[in-house]
């Protein structure tokens, strides 16, 4: 009975995240990493509407961070931002993310290629 319950809960979580707005991005680690290194996701943002936030979460629904680029001139690119990536989010040297634009007055939606221009996975050293 317990495996059936676990399967049911997994299915419910899958259905909840499958219908969520946002763009899914699958990334592969560029190389192996060890304990003295950290992983992060680098997002290059283009022109986005004032007050829009960019939400970054795993496809399972764990929130990793929110980018709030305030103070950007209208019509200018928002810049490049880095969001730390916990080791638990990486499986088999891969990570799947959902990136969503939260326009509070209009709701959430998937960003287009001009709004989120690139998403990269970076490995950095934690030793200084």
N, C-alpha and C positions, 0 to 999 in steps of 0.2 A: 504494500500500500504506500509506503514512504517514497519509493522511486516514482510512482505515478504522481504523487503530490509535487515532487521536485520538478518533474517534467511539465506539469500544469503551470506552476509558478514561472518557470523559464519561458514557456509559451506566452503567458500574459505579459511579462516584461518585454519580450521580443515584439509583440503586437504594439505595446505602448510606444516603444522607441522607433518602430518602423514607420509609423505615421507622423512622427515629429518633423517639424519643418527644419530645413537646413541642408547644407551640402556636405555629403560624406566624402572624406579624404582618407585614403589608405596610404600609409607611409612605411618605408623599409629603412631600418638603421643602415647608415652608409658603411659601417664597419662594426666589428665586435667591440664591446665596451666592458670595462671592469669596475671594481668598487670605488676607485678614485676618480670616476667620471660621472657626469650628470647629463641627462638628456633634456632638450627643450625644443619647443616648436616655434619657428620664426614665421610670422605672417607679414607680408608686405601688402599694405592697404592702399587702395587708390582713393578716388574721390567718393566720399560717402556723405549722406545728408547729416546736417548738424544735429547733434543729440543722439545719434545712432550708436548703439553699443554692439560690439562683436563678441559673441559668446562662443567659447571653445569647450567642448565636452567630449568624452568618449562616446562611442556609439551605444554603450550600455547605460549611459545617462549620468556618469560621474562628471561633475563640473570641474574643469581644470583652471579656468580663468575667464575674466571679462575685460575686454579692451574698450576703454572710453576715451576716444581721442578728442578731447575738448580743446578749444583755443586754436583750432585749425582754421585758416582763412577759407571762406566759401569758394569752392572750385579748386582748391589745392588738394594734393594727395595727403592722406593722413599719416603716412610714414610706415616704419618697420617696427614691429613689437615682438617681444619674446615672452612665451608662456612656459614656465617650468613643467616638465613632464615626469610624473612619478613612475618609478620602476614597475609598479604594479600594472600600469596601463600598457606596458609592452609585453607582447606574447610572441614567441618564435621570431624575434627581431622585427616585429611588425606592430604598428599601432593604427587603429581606425578612429578617426575623429569626426565629429559633427560640428560644422561651423555655421552659426546662425546670426543673422542681423536682427537686432531687437530695436525696432522703431516704435517706441512706446505709444505713439499716437496711431500707428498703423498695424501694430502687432509684429510677429516674428515671421521671417522668411529666409529663404536661401540666398546667399550673396551671388552676384554674377561675377564673371571673370574680370571685369573692370574694377569692382569694389574690393575683392580679395584677389590680388594679382598673383601671389605665390604663397605656398605653404611648404616650408622646409623643416626637416628634422636635423637638429644640430647636437653634437656631442662635445661637451666641454670638460676640461680638467677641473677638479675641485681642489687640487693641491696648489698652494701658493707659496 
